[in-house]
């Protein structure tokens, strides 16, 4: 599940790369609502369930971070 942190590499395509008060949900490509839907769909397949859990937890944590920023 630690490998699911690789999706944070999409922060490198943002300008600027780091902005302290920016919510990553629906800003970065791999943090978009479409991508989150795909991550949720991974939960239903036995072979991809562990990856899906890691990705969904990552999105939940990023979402909580967005709530604390606003």
ABEGO torsion letter per residue (X at the ends): XAAAAAAAAAAAABOBABBAABBABGABAAABAAAAAAAAAAAABAAAAAAAAAAAAAAAAAAAAAAAAX
